[in-house]
Amino acid sequence: MSVTVLIVDDEPDVARYLAVALRANGYTAVTADSVEHGLKEVHKARPDLICLDIMMPKQSGIAMYTQLKTDKTLRSIPVIFISGVGHEDPWDFRSFVSDESIPPPELFLEKPIDAELFVDSIEQLIASTRAHQERTDK
Amino acid sequence: MKTDARSAAPRRLMDIVHAALFEEIPFNVAVIDRDYNIAAANSSFTDRFGDWQGKKCYEVYKKLHQPCDECPSVQVFETGKTIVADAVGIDQHGKPTHYVGHVAPLRLTEDGPVDYVLEMTRTVTGTRSWQQEYQILFDRVPCYITVIDKDYRIVRANEAFRHSFGDVLNRYCYEVYKRRKSKCPNCPAARTFRDSKVHNSNQVGTDRRGHDVHYQVTTSPLARTGDQVGHVIEISTDVTAVRKLERDVVEVERLAAVGQTVAGLAHSIKNILMGLEGGKYIVSLGLKKGDEEMVNEGWEMVERNFAKTTTLVKDFLSFSKGRLPQLQMVNPATLVNEIVDLYKDITARSGITLRSEIAEHVRRAPLDPDGIHTCLTNLVSNAIDACQMGEQKGSEVVIRVHEKGEKLVFEVADNGCGIDYEIKQKVFTTFFTTKGGEGTGLGLLTTRKIVQEHGGKIVLESEKGQGAHFRMEFPRKRLMTLWREGHGKQSSQTKQVRS
């Protein structure tokens, strides 16, 4: 069964790059250039994983993440934040989302991203999510 | 008989008057003979020093068993002349009592020797302690106090002043405060001598160690109402530390902006690297697959991001031009009108209303006109973009200028798409852009840098969908400090060139 990944990024080059890398490795990639568009694609494409940029016009990736994690039907979809803000920078998830009921994202990847590392990360995250789901289902 | 009766009556009257004076006069009066015996004393003296009958003066005045070392009475017995004496004795309750008064000779015969001395003293213990308190206050008050005469010589100076400026009595105030050889221009003391009024002034002097001292001075006349001012009292508060703190705060804000700028630059470069990485990946994938279209697509991506690098570097170089604001006294309203003229055609074409609100009584201010022009251009350009991104009709951008307390305030407000909380947090801290691939994110950072260089701050108020409201606040006090410093530097540079 093909894995569908939704990439939400207002930078067309970034979205295209990640989509090409995923498709080259057998994934189905869907792109969106805004949160509004991204939320529509979530309902339409029902992705297995979402890659989310933080800084976007109109609404930020944090706003979309909050909506996903507060929606019962969507909160189980793993999310990778992709941003130019690095781990070594004072990027603190709780400074953006103080609501403790919203969990931190599954993964944070710092730009620029190596395609191979990106695909490996997706693969591992999908595998661990499925394993977790199987344990929950049993 | 009549004559005798008339002359007798006054004599009795004078005796009565003398007796009453002796008793009622508010002085301690005592009559002392050559052997230090107190021959007579009034009730005021008795109330102060206690029983005196049959006692020596030194026993009563000072509770001693032998005459004082420097006895004023002995001096009067010897010279036959009245003197003024000042001494501390002990009253009947054992408390020190300070008294001042006259010691006069009394002769029983007109040309005879001095038979007694009349000591007429007044207790000044209260006055003395008030004087001491005043002296302590004068010396210890944490500001400089000097009294200068009409020749501008310092006749009194408190301890704080002497501590900072050294031995200053009888020296000219301009020589002491500023090491000048002639009177200072705009001397506040000169104005007080002229009009008998209080004047205030901010000055910079040089202390005895050669360090600059910034002080706020108040000059007040020392004269009774209607009299000509003979002396002026100068009370100065040393504000050197405050001035330094003000400069330090501006410097810390500048350094913080530099740190955030470097972090922001790294963030921006990462995005471009991501595009280059993507282009490189797509080119190699296309080559591997023999897919020419894919190779072309990847190469275009490389070229696009390469161009972005060039733009970023240019913007960054322009941003990083570290310079002090080139301050000129300008009318803030003129700057606003310039921006309206610049953008009125663009906004009209986009269906956006652009207008200015200039409050009455906006005063001229020392500003860098090019810098403020850049700030307003950046903010108005962002506001126009936000209006174009927003969904509502009737978009409007307003540029305001007004005075708020001691601050000059510029505002740029729009009713465009607004900025939500997360973006607001980042808006001044990174090279953040909401313009997708088009902006470098430097506009707001440059604006903030220019505002901070003026000693001001920029504040953003925005709610998603409600438009954004940027406010640039410039404390006039800080602007004036920069203005004065800028002028100081210019004049010292001129001096260097001339020498």
Interface residues (C-beta under 8 A of the other chain):
Chain A: D10 E11 P12 D13 V14 R16 Y17 L18 V20 A21 A24 D33 I54 M55 M56 P57 K58 Q59 S60 I62 A63 G84 V85 G86 D89 S95 F96 E110 K111 P112 I113 D114 A115
Chain B: A263 A266 H267 S268 K270 N271 L273 M274 G275 L276 E277 G278 G279 Y281 I282 L285 M294 E297 M301 R304 N305 M389 C417 D420 E422 I423 Q425 K426 T430 F432 T433 T434 K435 G436 G437 K464
